[in-house]
Amino acid sequence: MKRRAKSSTGSASPDPERVSQVAEIPELRQFNRIVVKVGSSLLVDRAAGALKQAWLDALVEDIAQLHGRGADVLVVSSGAIALGRTLLGLPKGALKLEDSQAAAAVGQISLARAWSHALHARGIVAGQVLLTLNDTEERRRYLNARETLARLSAMRAIPVINENDTVATSEIRYGDNDRLAARVATMASADLLVLLSDIEGLYSAPPKDDANARLIPVVERVTGAIEAIAGGAASEHSRGGMRTKIEAARIATQAGTHMVIADGRVLHPLARVAAKAPCTWFLTPSTPMQARKVWIGGTLETKGVVTVDAGAARALKSGKSLLPAGVVRVEGVFSRGDCVAIRDEHGSEVGRGLIAYDALHAERIRGRNSRDIAALLGTPGRAEMIHRDDMALDGA
Ligand code: GLU
């Protein structure tokens, strides 16, 4: 991100105290893959327990505009439990887990229908994706979900995502869609996550308690100090309070995704972000691809080794994926999605990557042409053994 100095001293030796660097606030139009998270209170009228149709239609108009200029948009929408509890006639107040699961089962149908109709009216196809914690945290399932989202985006459909609340029990659930949306954003390699909220952004203190509280327009790094502000910011009352939003910011920005918290209580909230309405931006110094490569290259324990021939080693260095044809040896016990070391024929590590096949299948297709994969395995598979997006090369 480019920076500009707020105060310019013009002298040869500027006083470091006086040169305050202010990060440039990004513009909505610079982003190409955007996750938009919508909270229940924005979408569902609590008193009536009904969907706010006019609000949804206006938001979808904004989404259609982003989609129309070629951006991929993914929606993470809450509201299943809020809609379902009315349809089931459940009493107000906290619900028992089983009741909220039942409410989600009923409400999710209405929620998905509402999104599908609203998007359809703008000529956009919607796809429903329900995720559990395991789908985002377990590598094999993570890769499957990632591919599904990528396919939907490639076909210009908009995934409408929620937690699969009907099967998610307390130990294995997100419970809030802020963190879920952050994981979706990293999984989809989104460059921006927009959290539409019932507040304009992060304040220096809870605005209802402190008249001097000011909106923080940009957070360059999620530090302990930022987390401390959020901890006190009236977050305990609602599931998606400021605390989970800051956690979302940490997840997103570590993965190379920018995040913005914006006021969703208005009509056309995305158009307002584009028009620079007050909100809080959380910046990342990285990009999803760089962050993913750092993660693959540095933090994963390898489960096996694939040895590649000289031609494949050269192809990898020039930015190509690893095809089965270039693999001469496969060692270790690993599953699809695990991290393996890639070595050349002299035994030197050339990089690491997430392998698209488990050990048994990798052994069967090594040295063979990708065209033969279906015949060799009895089922079609990816042409690449390790896709270049899933690979970090040494020294790259
Ligand atoms: N997944 C829940 C629902 O759709 C909402 C979770 C949240 O409010 O963050 O009702």
Residues whose N, C-alpha, C, O or C-beta is under 5 A from the ligand:
A	BS01	LIG	S40 S77 S78 G79 A80 I81 A82 N162 E163 G175 D176 N177 D178 R239 G240
